[in-house]
């Protein structure tokens, strides 16, 4: 168990930036990963609120114990600490932790398959003039996680978007885009009102209510090989204007 509430002066001199781990003292199972400097890692012991992290800390305290606090890496610069934090969260899995979000550099430096890494640096940049069909690019940065199944990727891409119905009916394909890369290409079968079909997503009810009449979902299938191979793994971050936070982008190139 960790009884210390601050570091001694010599430790503070040597620590610099570091990544720390909170674990259950009985199971040794990590439940929170953080990055800090100075006595940052002890601050959580004095927090109040209703977060999952605080609930876990209160549950440990109710057992008459303290969390196990460990330093995973220290003596590094801030950027390195961010990368280690992101990689550690990705390795354990955000769903297995009380962290509310992934690490700061998770999208760029987090856990990634070697084939995907090669795709990222393959220079397969898709320009607007390279797209011959009517397509909708959907950025799923918030929904995507490493290791998700093909079905989970499909569900995360197809559900609840504010789209123009007239334009949607002219679309042929949807690109699932994560971190500027096309992760999958779907051929659209139909557009339907949002949440009108069964799905496995856990969606905040406030999202369902907000703009519900404007929101739609699609059903579809994996695009034919000719289309899929043309675009899959391509980089399309250049198509989104700098500062554009809209998760969807239309590319309309024919009259169909």
C-alpha positions as CSV (number, residue, x, y, z in Angstrom):
1,X,0.0,0.0,0.0
2,X,1.1,3.6,-0.6
3,X,1.1,5.6,2.6
4,X,3.2,8.5,1.3
5,X,1.4,11.8,0.4
6,X,4.4,13.6,-1.1
7,X,7.9,13.0,-2.3
8,X,11.0,13.9,-0.4
9,X,13.1,16.8,-1.9
10,X,15.7,14.6,-3.5
11,X,13.1,12.5,-5.2
12,X,11.4,15.7,-6.6
13,X,14.8,16.7,-8.1
14,X,15.2,13.4,-9.9
15,X,11.6,12.7,-11.0
16,X,11.1,15.4,-13.7
17,X,8.0,14.3,-15.7
18,X,6.7,10.8,-15.0
19,X,3.9,8.4,-15.6
20,X,2.2,6.8,-12.6
21,X,-0.2,3.9,-11.9
22,X,-2.9,3.5,-9.3
23,X,-3.7,-0.1,-8.5
24,X,-6.0,-2.0,-6.1
25,X,-3.8,-3.0,-3.1
26,X,-5.4,-6.5,-2.9
27,X,-5.6,-7.5,-6.5
28,X,-2.7,-5.4,-7.8
29,X,-5.0,-4.6,-10.8
30,X,-4.4,-1.1,-12.2
31,X,-7.4,1.2,-12.3
32,X,-5.9,4.6,-13.2
33,X,-3.0,5.8,-15.3
34,X,-1.7,9.4,-15.1
35,X,1.1,11.7,-16.1
36,X,2.6,14.3,-13.8
37,X,5.3,16.3,-12.3
38,X,6.1,17.1,-8.7
39,X,3.6,15.7,-6.3
40,X,0.8,15.4,-8.9
41,X,0.3,11.7,-8.4
42,X,-0.9,12.2,-4.8
43,X,-3.6,14.8,-5.7
44,X,-6.2,12.1,-6.5
45,X,-6.2,11.1,-2.8
46,X,-7.8,14.4,-1.9
47,X,-10.3,14.7,-4.8
48,X,-14.1,14.7,-4.3
49,X,-16.9,14.0,-6.7
50,X,-18.8,11.2,-8.4
51,X,-16.2,9.9,-11.0
52,X,-15.5,6.2,-11.3
53,X,-11.9,6.9,-10.1
54,X,-13.1,8.5,-6.9
55,X,-15.7,5.8,-6.3
56,X,-12.9,3.2,-6.6
57,X,-10.7,5.2,-4.1
58,X,-13.5,5.4,-1.6
59,X,-14.2,1.6,-2.0
60,X,-10.5,0.9,-1.2
61,X,-10.6,3.4,1.8
62,X,-13.7,1.6,3.1
63,X,-11.6,-1.6,3.3
64,X,-9.2,0.3,5.6
65,X,-6.5,0.4,2.9
66,X,-4.8,2.8,0.5
67,X,-4.3,2.5,-3.2
68,X,-1.0,1.1,-4.5
69,X,0.7,4.1,-6.3
70,X,3.6,3.2,-8.5
71,X,5.8,5.2,-10.9
72,X,6.0,3.5,-14.3
73,X,8.6,5.8,-15.8
74,X,10.3,9.0,-14.6
75,X,13.2,11.3,-15.5
76,X,11.7,12.0,-19.0
77,X,10.5,15.2,-20.8
78,X,6.8,16.0,-20.9
79,X,6.2,14.8,-24.5
80,X,7.7,11.4,-23.7
81,X,5.6,11.1,-20.6
82,X,2.5,11.8,-22.7
83,X,3.4,9.1,-25.2
84,X,4.1,6.5,-22.4
85,X,0.8,7.4,-20.7
86,X,-1.1,7.0,-24.0
87,X,0.6,3.6,-24.8
88,X,0.0,2.3,-21.3
89,X,-3.7,3.2,-21.4
90,X,-4.0,1.6,-24.8
91,X,-2.3,-1.6,-23.6
92,X,-4.5,-2.0,-20.5
93,X,-7.6,-0.8,-22.4
94,X,-9.6,2.3,-21.5
95,X,-12.6,0.1,-20.6
96,X,-10.5,-1.5,-17.9
97,X,-9.6,1.8,-16.2
98,X,-11.3,4.6,-14.5
99,X,-9.6,7.2,-16.8
100,X,-12.2,9.3,-18.5
101,X,-10.3,9.6,-21.8
102,X,-7.4,8.1,-23.7
103,X,-3.9,9.5,-23.4
104,X,-3.0,12.9,-24.9
105,X,-1.1,11.4,-27.9
106,X,-3.2,8.2,-28.2
107,X,-4.4,8.9,-31.8
108,X,-1.0,9.4,-33.2
109,X,1.3,7.4,-30.9
110,X,-1.0,4.9,-29.2
111,X,-1.2,1.2,-29.8
112,X,-1.4,0.3,-33.5
113,X,-1.1,-2.7,-35.7
114,X,2.0,-2.9,-37.8
115,X,0.0,-3.0,-41.1
116,X,-1.9,0.0,-40.0
117,X,1.4,1.8,-39.2
118,X,2.7,1.0,-42.7
119,X,-0.6,2.3,-44.2
120,X,-0.2,5.6,-42.2
121,X,3.2,6.2,-43.7
122,X,2.6,4.7,-47.2
123,X,2.0,8.1,-48.8
124,X,-1.4,6.8,-50.1
125,X,-3.0,10.2,-50.0
126,X,-6.5,10.4,-51.4
127,X,-7.2,13.7,-53.1
128,X,-10.7,15.0,-53.9
129,X,-10.0,14.4,-57.6
130,X,-9.1,10.8,-56.9
131,X,-12.7,10.1,-55.7
132,X,-15.0,9.3,-58.6
133,X,-18.1,8.3,-56.6
134,X,-20.5,10.1,-54.3
135,X,-19.1,9.4,-50.8
136,X,-19.6,10.5,-47.2
137,X,-16.5,10.6,-45.0
138,X,-17.3,10.0,-41.4
139,X,-14.7,10.6,-38.7
140,X,-15.1,8.2,-35.8
141,X,-12.2,9.4,-33.7
142,X,-14.2,9.3,-30.5
143,X,-15.8,5.9,-31.1
144,X,-12.8,4.0,-32.5
145,X,-10.5,1.9,-30.3
146,X,-7.7,-0.5,-31.0
147,X,-8.8,-4.1,-31.6
148,X,-12.5,-3.4,-32.3
149,X,-14.2,-6.0,-34.4
150,X,-15.4,-5.5,-38.0
151,X,-19.0,-5.4,-36.7
152,X,-18.1,-2.8,-34.0
153,X,-16.4,-0.6,-36.6
154,X,-19.6,-0.9,-38.8
155,X,-21.8,0.1,-35.9
156,X,-19.6,3.0,-34.8
157,X,-19.7,4.3,-38.4
158,X,-23.3,4.0,-39.3
159,X,-25.3,5.3,-36.3
160,X,-26.7,8.8,-35.7
161,X,-25.3,11.5,-37.9
162,X,-26.8,14.9,-38.9
163,X,-27.0,14.6,-42.6
164,X,-28.9,16.2,-45.4
165,X,-31.6,13.7,-46.6
166,X,-31.5,14.9,-50.2
167,X,-27.8,14.6,-50.4
168,X,-27.7,11.3,-48.5
169,X,-30.0,9.7,-51.0
170,X,-27.4,10.4,-53.7
171,X,-24.5,8.8,-51.8
172,X,-23.1,5.5,-52.8
173,X,-20.4,4.8,-50.3
174,X,-19.3,5.7,-46.7
175,X,-15.7,5.9,-45.6
176,X,-15.0,5.2,-42.0
177,X,-12.2,7.6,-41.1
178,X,-10.0,7.4,-38.0
179,X,-7.1,9.8,-37.4
180,X,-7.3,10.8,-41.1
181,X,-7.1,7.2,-42.4
182,X,-9.8,5.3,-44.2
183,X,-10.5,2.2,-42.0
184,X,-13.3,0.7,-44.0
185,X,-15.5,1.4,-47.1
186,X,-19.2,0.6,-47.0
187,X,-21.7,0.5,-49.8
188,X,-24.9,2.1,-48.7
189,X,-28.1,0.0,-48.9
190,X,-30.4,2.6,-47.3
191,X,-30.7,5.6,-45.0
192,X,-33.1,5.4,-42.1
193,X,-34.1,7.6,-39.2
194,X,-31.5,7.5,-36.4
195,X,-31.8,4.6,-33.9
196,X,-34.6,2.9,-36.0
197,X,-32.6,-0.3,-36.2
198,X,-31.1,-2.5,-33.5
199,X,-27.6,-1.6,-32.5
200,X,-25.0,-2.5,-29.9
201,X,-23.9,1.1,-29.1
202,X,-24.3,2.7,-25.7
203,X,-25.4,6.2,-26.6
204,X,-26.1,9.1,-24.2
205,X,-29.8,9.9,-24.3
206,X,-29.0,13.6,-24.6
207,X,-27.3,12.8,-28.0
208,X,-30.4,10.9,-29.1
209,X,-32.7,13.8,-28.2
210,X,-30.4,16.5,-29.7
211,X,-31.3,17.2,-33.4
212,X,-33.1,13.8,-33.5
213,X,-35.2,14.8,-36.5
214,X,-32.1,15.6,-38.5
215,X,-30.1,12.5,-37.5
216,X,-30.0,9.4,-39.7
217,X,-28.2,6.1,-39.9
218,X,-27.3,3.9,-42.8
219,X,-27.4,0.2,-43.4
220,X,-25.0,-1.3,-45.8
221,X,-22.3,-3.9,-46.7
222,X,-18.6,-3.9,-47.3
223,X,-17.9,-2.2,-50.7
224,X,-16.9,-4.4,-53.7
225,X,-13.2,-5.2,-53.8
226,X,-12.6,-2.9,-56.7
227,X,-13.9,0.1,-54.7
228,X,-12.6,-1.0,-51.3
229,X,-9.0,-1.7,-52.5
230,X,-9.0,1.7,-54.2
231,X,-9.5,3.6,-51.0
232,X,-8.8,1.4,-47.9
233,X,-5.9,2.7,-45.9
234,X,-5.8,6.0,-47.8
235,X,-5.1,9.2,-46.0
236,X,-7.9,11.8,-46.3
237,X,-7.0,14.3,-43.5
238,X,-6.1,16.7,-46.3
239,X,-9.8,16.8,-47.4
240,X,-11.0,18.3,-44.1
241,X,-10.4,22.0,-43.7
242,X,-8.1,23.0,-40.9
243,X,-10.1,23.6,-37.8
244,X,-13.2,21.8,-39.2
245,X,-14.7,19.9,-36.3
246,X,-17.7,18.5,-38.3
247,X,-17.3,14.7,-38.3
248,X,-18.8,14.3,-41.8
249,X,-17.8,15.5,-45.2
250,X,-19.6,15.0,-48.5
251,X,-17.7,14.4,-51.8
252,X,-20.2,14.5,-54.6
253,X,-18.8,13.7,-58.0
254,X,-21.5,12.2,-60.2
255,X,-25.3,12.4,-60.8
256,X,-26.3,9.1,-59.4
